[in-house]
Amino acid sequence: MTAPRIAYFSMEMALEPGMPTYSGGLGVLAGDTIRAAADMRVPMVGVTLLHRKGYFFQQLSSGGWQTESEVHWAINDFAQLIPTRVSINLEGKQVQLAAWEYEAKDHGHYTVPVFLLDADVEGNAPEHRGLTDRLYGGDDRYRLCQEAILGIGGVRLLRALGFDSVERFHMNEGHSSLLAVELLHEQLRARGDSDLREAVKVVRKQCVFTTHTPVAAGHDQFSCELVQRVLGEEGNHHGLSAFGCAGDLNMTELALNASHYVNGVAKRHGEVSRQMFPAYSIDWITNGVHAPTWVSPPVTRLFDHYVPGWQADPHGLRSALTIPKQELWHAHREAKWSLLEWVNRESNAGMDVDYLTIGFARRATAYKRPGLLLTQLERLQDVLKPERPLQLVFAGKAHPRDEEGKHLIEDVFKAKDRFSCIQLAYLANYDMRLAKTLVGGVDVWLNTPHPPFEASGTSGMKAAMNGIPSLSVLDGWWMEGCIENVTGWAIGGLNESEEQILDHGARLREKLEQVVLPTFYDQQDAFIDVMRSTIAFNGSFFNTHRMLQQYVAKAYFG
């Protein structure tokens, strides 16, 4: 391993399917970034929290009501406890932090280490030992303590491990932005308190910030009183005020003020972010996915034969247009069979591999509009025939405190028995394993966010890697990836009024009736053409290898 020059901080990281250290897209992106760094031998180290009890284990009743329980997992099976300890002052007490090391490796011997901070250390007060138990759990006090452990404790751990070669600290969302305060304290100790302005300049040169959400709830804010009570001396001594945070603490604004390079995660998201934060220069680097992680086994074998070297260089997937059509179709059918076997085992839906199957898997929350198609099923039913039905596979968790999101899951269950030519299934515990099976096994990937609230979206990119076209609202990455009738199909148009956005359900139904269903059932050759183009145009571009190259050029060493 080369001495790390980039430290990548993220509250969640999807490192392996059996490690419940992630909740959704942000964590999956972080894990894909780490895997790409290992493949490309980028000198990186990752920092996150251990999350001993995970996000939550989802249980769905027969009527579709979600309940949650703790996740149990064997930490020792995935990571090794290291002897190094660091401490941080929280609520006036010294909290000791342990760390577990996970190694992400390429196919050779290059390793990117990831350190998972753990507060469950003997000697810590009971109220502090559980601070790294639950991802996005607890109240504001719990969240602020976690973010201090990640940012301040993470920097201290790297220093204790001798990683003094780190030149850039990449904050994947604002959760880790207190790392800037610790870096400033380092500079002030080295330079003296009188040189504050120069110390701030040095810290800004060190920091990179990626913002992921145009939704206000995604930007953590903490009251001045809570910050003072929790951080105390850790936040004093010029720390927060030097970055323009004198009152209530907005973690996104702290990261913006502390970074020399800031980016959104799609071209459109960069535009939206500049509107949200007009005082800042915000670039964009569109997200990608780690190709070898998300391609189904049958399609992997196909790529290995026709596009040798694609795992190391996904750009080579441009040549997917030369893959024989029927070989791609047979590989897809094999992946689809695996998915429907899972669906039928879990839901008793009796789905058939010959029928058009659409997948929708997102966090269950209002702006993602999981029920948009459900509002049109009565009318869509009129154009379907018993020998040409529609199959819908849903998955996704609602945040434990999101009652509206839980009711959205219920709505899918209520619709399951209403139609004769439409089969629905909702699969519990959407995770990396289920995601890989879904994105490789459905025929079309559906995405229906309320624009402009989709920052990027990576599930459609995973589907594209498998030749699965998207049927999606023009928002996030799909504004860059959609070539109508070539890589998939758009729902609605660009720059729409609220009235037009509210009509997306009808536009979705019309696109299914007039284009997607006829193409799948009557023009198989044309449908396979779309599949090949999806791989060639979108799979070859929307990957973490391309994304990481842009970070290296623009943010890390530019």
Secondary structure, DSSP 4 states (H G I P E B T S, - for coil): -PPP-EEEEES----STT-----SHHHHHHHHHHHHHHHHT--EEEEEE--TT-S-EEEE-TT--EEEE-----GGGT-EE-S--EEEEETTEEEEEEEEEEEEE-SSS-EEEEEEEE---TTS-HHHHTTTTSTT-S-HHHHHHHHHIIIIIHHHHHHHTT-TT--EEEEESGGGTTHHHHHHHHHHHHH-GGGHHHHHHHHHHHEEEE----SGGGS-EE-HHHHHHHHGGGTTTTTTGGGT-SSSEEHHHHHHHH-SEEEESSHHHHHHHHHHSTTS--EE----B-HHHHS-HHHHHHHHHHSTTTTT-GGGGGGGGGS-HHHHHHHHHHHHHHHHHHHHHHH-----TTSEEEEEE----GGG-TTTTGGGHHHHHTT-BTTB-EEEEEE-PPPTT-HHHHHHHHHHHHHTTS-SSEEEEEESS--HHHHHHHHHH-SEEEE---TT--S--SHHHHHHHTT--EEEES-TTHHHH--BTTTEEEES-SS--HHHHHTHHHHHHHHIIIIIHHHHHH-HHHHHHHHHHIIIIIITTSBHHHHHHHHIIIII--
